[in-house]
């Protein structure tokens, strides 16, 4: 791909392109089909043809070479459309593979392990490495061509590219009916290298991405709820004219603004240090998760009974918000990390640590 200057205008152009591609390739029929477990092949082909899944890659690796923050913003745009594809997971796998100078295959990818304290192991075999172990809640495990996995060998962390033929898949799903599968891995890696990204940093990077997605979904949710309150007539006037509804929508807008700010903080931390910028990412993921819970609740209250039906598109957003807030660490786990860090720093450094984060 040609070199692209990293400017705000280029980032805007990339997001506008993404919005058009996602909107044209992901309509309600595609979303409902994905809910049944069908792979949206045409939608993925459209995303791949535009190269959007390669947003985090440098130009030398086939990417656009845009700023990391601009690349992550594509996830917000995708979430606004409730895109039922492993875009975040593929971008995260690309980031890991590029950082370790490993080959980057075509097709959708995923990462593992994504649950704390789960581990995989390497065993040297015939000049390569055999990867073994069980991992749970792996996003889109049944649908991807390969996975970028972290494993331990001789006390070191390694990254391996593992083909889908190397695992047995027990299907599972999250509340949004996106695949979250149990994988029993036992196979030879396509390639492997020592990796500077720790399992904790991988989960933090995933958390930064989920924060972008929650901010995007809440943005769409707020627009949808506000429009509904203007259109829905009750007692002779739009329900948005009632003070109680206005108050709820104001709270929803405030929570969405907080989530967007949290996503900006997490994206900046990811851009500066990958998954090593734990404190800002922890704060961002926790705050966006809180906003997701509050925002989804208000949206359903404003919409009333219709908001809970499968025929109405609100559920494509709220089910993803409920799912994403728990993935790559929920509010409790990230708030616990923040609390432990602040307690260890002590009262004399409390303000300095807050400012630093």
Beta strands, then each sheet from edge to edge (+ up, - down):
strand 1: 109-112
strand 2: 121-125
strand 3: 128-139
strand 4: 146-153
strand 5: 156-163
strand 6: 167-170
strand 7: 180-188
strand 8: 191-194
strand 9: 233-234
strand 10: 237-238
sheet 1: 1+ 4+ 5- 8+
sheet 2: 2+ 3- 7+ 6-
sheet 3: 9+ 10-
end
